[in-house]
């Protein structure tokens, strides 16, 4: 029994030999020595504070639709309900055409929807084959956070109404797709600014926040290992206080309040500009929540601040930039900007990862079949191309050319013609055989991919993959996040002295 208890203790501490379930692991893109990390910063929304997605999206939808109805948009929007499958992180909005796009890592549009109608391959090719998608911010918008999903849902519904029921826009007439997108964005921004959304969450945080009993234990473990912790969020203090109190207050007797978990608390940071701006830190009275009037360039430990800039925080930390790990959920605002403007290391929190890993585990055999069929299809495609080229070369030959191969004047003209025709027939049979095999393999590949894709998402497949490659979003995760995981509390299962090693890849010719 004592041995079993010892094993449980080791497991809880992330001891040697313990490996958590795959959905709770931390994955590595770039080698990281966790022991050398002296400070860890955390975003709040969708990082420390994980929302119940269905409840959060419906709240955002209702608040946004209310603003749009006031602008004269059709009453049909009032019945809009959350579809957790349709709106996915990593999509690109074509404001001009009313389309939603999912790209592979090379920028190729693999799937597209016009409103809720899936576009055919020929439509996609005609519209997007001759341009670089996403480079024009006036035309394209990125949905790279979970906060952005409600606007995808609303916009797709409005596109459907513009196409199918233009007369329902009785007040001003049907808008252009671009105008509709800007109206949706303005409505959801106003819903956040006027507290329509946050007021409801502050009143009933338990209805909108997932309870993670291991969060406080994880933060305590990190602090106990000697690492300094800081909170760096764009949310302002009244909202942050409610959420963090709900998640951390009275969870551990060692901590008087949620603020005790952090050495520095910075709210209203205005990321991503925080990483390259020169703003001062404005001190906040934690009791009243009001600004004290004190402004400093370097934040003091144990206090709460609004605004500021990375340079000042770096001075307060008094350590090299690569000794700081910043943990967030926003691929651009948290990860890309912090990495490009400093030497901070980065950890991306992806709640989507748990579903993705679970599906990959259930469909492991099917995914292996997809990989095998893809390799075979590529081989057959290459061989078929070689045979087509051979046929073209044979078609250019004259009977007299045969003698140049076997020796001048050896064969009569009739024999040369017969040999040439025999060669043509053999090449065609080989090409036809390869073509039939390729078609059978491709049909099976499409069948298996369709089955697996629906398991990930019936509209879009895996958020991390597109076509036969990594999705554009997956490539961004790979390129910018040193490590990534599904939730902060997964760090509980990692030794503070862990060395994260990336599975070093190779060039295609290695």
N, C-alpha and C positions, 0 to 999 in steps of 0.2 A: 504493500500500500504506500509506503514512504517513497518508493521509486516512482509510483504513478503520480504522487503529489509533486515530486521534484520535476517530473516531465511537464506537468501542468504549469509550474512556475517558470520553467525555461521557455515554454511556448508563449506565455503571456509577455515575457521579456524579449521575445524574438531570439531566443537562445539558439545555439548551434544545432543544426539538424532540423530545425522547425521550418516548414514551408507552408505558408497560408494557402487557402484556395486561390486558384488562378485569378478570380475576379477581385481578389484583395491584394494582388501583387503590384509591385512598382516596376515599370518597364523602362529600359535605358536606351536612349539614342546616342548619348555621348558619355564617355567614362566620367564618373564623378566619385570623388573620395568624400564620403559623407562625414568622416571624422574631421576633415579640414574645414567643414562648414561651421562657422562660428555664430552665425545669425540666420534666422529664418523669418521671412515676412509672409503675411497671408492677406490675400484679398478676402472680402467677406461674402458678397452675393454669389451663390453657386459654387463657393469654395468652402468656407467654414459653414456658411448658412446655405444648406441645400433645400431647395423648394420642392414641394409636392407638385410635380409638373402639371398635372391635369387641373388642379385647383388654381394654380398660379396663372395658367394660360386662360382659363375661363374668366377669371377676375380681370385680366388684361383685355380680353376680348370684349367683355361687357362695358368696361370703361371706355374703350376706344370706339365701339359702336355708338355709344351714347353721344359722343362728340360728333361723330359723322352724321347721325340722325338730326342733330341740331343744325348741321350745315345743309340739310335737305337731301341726304342720301336715302335710298329706298328703305322702306320699313321691313323688307325681307331680311335685312341684315340683323334684325333683332332676334331672329331665331337661330343665329349662328352658334354652333357648338364646337367644342374642341375635337379635333381629330389628331391624336398624338402621332399618327403615322405620317400624315401628309406633310406637315411642316417639319423640316429637318435642318439641323445645323449644317453649314457648309454649302448651302445653295446660293446661287447668284440670281438676282432679280434683273431682268431686262425691262426697265421702266418704259421704254419706247414701244415695245411690242407686246407687253403684258405677259411675258413668259418667265417661268422659273427654270433654272438650268443647274445641272449637276455635271461637273467637269472632272476629267481624269487629271493626273499629275502634269500632263503635257498641255493642258488647256483645251483639250478636245471635248466638245459637248457630247457626253454619253447618253444623257436622258434629258428630256425637256417636257414641260407641261405649259399649255396655254390656259390659264385659269386652272380648272381641274381636268382638262382634256389632255391626254398624253399625245404629244406630237410624234408623227411618224419619222422614220429615219431620213426619208427624202426631204421632209420639211426642215429637219435640223440641218441637214447638209446644205440645202439651198440658202438658208438664212445665216448660218454661222461658219461655213467652211472657209470663207475668205477674210476673216477678221480675227483679231486677238481679243478674246473675251475678257471683260473685266478691267481693261486698261483705261477705259473712259468713265470716270466717276459721274459724269453728267448723265450717262446712259445706264450704267450698271451699279447695283448696290449689293453689298455682301451681307448675308445673314450668318454671321460667324459666332453668335452667342445664343444661348437659350432664351434670353430676353427678347430676341428678335423674332421668335417663332410665331407669336400672335399676329404680327403685322403681315407675315406670309399668308396666314390663314385668311385674314380679312381681305387682303389684296386679291387673292385667287377668287374669292367669292364675288368681289366687285367686278373683276374681269368677266366672270360668267354672266353677270347681270348686264354689263355693257354690251356683250355679244347677243345674249338671249332675250333680254327684257329691257331694251333701251328706253321704252316709254315709262318704266318705273322711276326714272329720274325726272320727276314732274316739275321740280322747282327750277332747275337751271339746265336741264337736258343732260344727256349722258356725257361724262367727261372723257378726255383722252386717257389712255392707260397711264401716261406719265403724270397727268394731273391727279389721277386717282391715287397713285403711289405717294405723291407729295402730301395729299390730304390725309392719307392713312398715317404717314410718318408724323405729321403735325398733330394729329389727334392723339396718338399714343404718347408723344412727347408731352402734350398738355396734360394728359391723364397722370403722368408721373410728376409733372411740375406742380399741379394744383392739389396733389396729395390724394387724388381719387383712388389710386391703387394702394399706396403705402398706408393710407389711413385705415383701410380694411385689414391690412396685414398687422399693423400695430395693435388694432383692437382684438384680433384673434390669431396670434402668431402660431398657435398649435394647429390651426386648420391649414396653414400654408407651409410650415416648415417640417421637414423630416427630423425625427428625433434620433440622434446618433449617440448612444450611451458611451461610446468609446472615444468621442472627440476630446472630452476633458482629460481623460487618461492619457491620450496621445500627446496633447500639449504639455501635460505634466512630465511625461517621460522625456520629451525633448528638452524641457527646462532643466530637469534633473541631470541630464547629461552635460550640462554646462553651456548649452546654446541659448543665445538671446533671441527673444521672439518679439515681433512687432506686427501690428495690424495696420494695413494700408488700404483704404477703401474709398471709393467715390461717393458712397452714401454718406449723408450728413449725420451729425451726432444723435439727434432724437430718434431717428430710425435705427441707427446702429446700436444704440443703447438697448432698445426693446428686443431686437433680435439676439444680440449677444447675451443679454441677461437671460432670455428664454433658454438659450443653448447651454450656458455655462454656470450661471449662478446656482449655488448650493449643490453642485455636482461633486465637489471634493472638499473635505474639511480644511485642507491646507490653504484654500484660496478664499479670501474674504468676498470677492466679487469677480465678475468676468474680467475687469480691468487688471486684476492681479496676475492674470495669465501672461500679460504682455509687458515688455519693458517700455515700449513706445506705442501710442495709439494715435493714428493720423486718419482723420475723416475728411470728406469733401476734398479729396486729393486732386481731382480733375485729371486723372490718368486718361490718355497717355501723355498729356503735356507735362505732367509731374516729372517725367524722366528727363526732360530737357529744358524746363522753364526755370526762372530765377526768382520764384515767389517766396515770400517769407512765411513762416509758420505762425498762425494766429492761435493763441492759447484759449482753451475753452474751460470754463468752470464745470467740472463733471456733475456737480449737484444741480445747478440751475440749467446747464446746457447752453448758457450764454457765453459770448466772447468776452474775455476779460479786458481786452484792449492792449494786451501785451503781444508784441510781434518780435520774433527772433529768427535769425538765420539758421541756427543750429538747435534742434529740439532737445529739451532736457528729458532725461529718463524719468519715467513715472508720471508724466503729465499727458494731457490730451490736447491735440492740436488739429487745426483745420488748414488745408492747403499745403504750402511748402513746396520743396523741390528735392530731387534725389541727392544733389550735391550736399545739401545741409544734413540730410539724414545720414549720408555716407560719413560725414565728419563726426556726427554723433556716435555712429557705430565704432569708429576708430579702428577699422580693420580693412584689409585689402578687399576690393570689389569681388574677387572670385571666391571670397570666404562667405559671401552672402547668397542664400538661396531664396528666390521669390516664387511663391506658390499662388497660382491664379487659374481662372477658367477662360479668360478672354484671350484668344490666340493673338490678337493684335495689341489691344490695350495693356495686357499684362505681360505677355511673353515676348512678342517681337520687339516692342519698344524698350522693354527693360534690357533685353539682350543687345540690341543695336546701340543703345545709348550708354551702356556700362558693361562691366565685366561680370555682372551678377549672373549666377547660374539660375536656371529656370526649371520649374516643375509645373506641369499642366494637369489640372483636374478635369477629367472627362467622365461625367456620369453616364454618358452613352456607352462607355467601355464595358460596363457590366453586362448589358444586353448583348453586345457584340460578342463578348467572350463566351457567354452562355450558348448562343446560337452556334458559334464555331465548335463548341464542344459537342453539341447534339448532332451536328451535321459534319463531323470530322471526316467520315468516309466519303460523303458526297463531295466535300471540298478537295479531298485527295484525288477523287475521280476527275473533278474539274481541272486540277493542275495537270494530271496525266493526259487528259484529252486535249488540253491546250497545247502541250508540248507536241503531241502527235499531229494535231491539226497544223501547227507551224511547219513541222517536217514535211507533211504531205503537200502543203502549199508551196514550199520551196522546190520539192521534187516535180510538182506539177508545172511550175514555172519553167524549170529546166527543160521539161519535155515540150512545152509550147515553143520555147526558143529553138529546140532541135528541129521541130516541124517547120518552123519558118526558114531555118537554114537548108533543110532538105528541099523545100519548095523552090529554092533559088538554084538548085543543082540541075544541070543538063546531063543526059545520058553519057556524053563524052567525058564528063567530069569523073565518072566512075573509074575510068582507066588511069586517071592521075593518082587514084588511091591504090589500085592494085598493080599498076605498071602499064606504061604506054603500049597500046595496040594489042593487049593480051585478050580482051573480050570483044566480041562483035557488038554492034549497036543494039541489036535485039536483046542480047543478054544483059547489056547495061541497063536498058529500059526495065527489064524484068527485075533486076536487082534493086533498082531505084524504087520501083513500085512496092517491092517486098519490104524495103526499109521504111517507106512511108506508112504502110499498113501496120508494121510492128510498132512504130513510134506512136501511131494513133491509138492502137489497142492499149499500149502502156499508159498513154495520157488519159484515155477514157477510164481505165481501171483506177488510176490515181484520183481522178475527178469524182468517181462514184464513192470511193472510200472516203475522200475528203468530205463529201456531202453527208454521208452517214455519220461520220465523226462529228461534224458541225451540228447536225440535227440533235444528236445525243447531248452534245455540249450545251446547246441552247436549252434543252429540256431540263438538264440538271441545274444549270445556272438559274433558270427561272424558278425552280423549286426552292433552291437555297436563298435566292434573292428575296423571295416572298417572306421567308422566315426572318430575315433581317428587317425588311420593311417592304410592304406590298407595293409601294409606289417607287421607291428609290434604291432599294437594296441596302448594303452596308454603308454607313456614313464614311467609313475608312477606305472604301474600294469603289472603283468604277470601271466598266468594261472588263478588261483582263489585267488591270493595273491598280495602283494606289489612286484614290481620289485626290483631287486638289487639296481638300481639307486634310486628308491623311498625310499628304506630302508636307503640308505646313506643320503638322504635328511633328513629323520626322525631322524637319529642317530646323525648327526653332526651340523645341522643348528638349532640354537635357534629359529629363525623365518625365514620365507621365503615369497617372494612376486614376482610379475611379473616384476616390474620396480621400480627404485628409487623414482620416483615422487609419488608413492603411499603413501610415508611417509607424503605427504602434508595433507592427510586426517586423520592423527593420532595426537592426543593431545600429546605435549611433556611430559605430566604427565601420559600418558597411562600406565596401568599395563596390560601386555600381559599375559593371562592365558591359559595354555595348557589344552586340554581336557584330563584330567588324565585317563589313561586306567586302565585295571585290568587284573590280571592273569586269565587264562581260568577257574580255579576252584572257582573264587570269585563270 
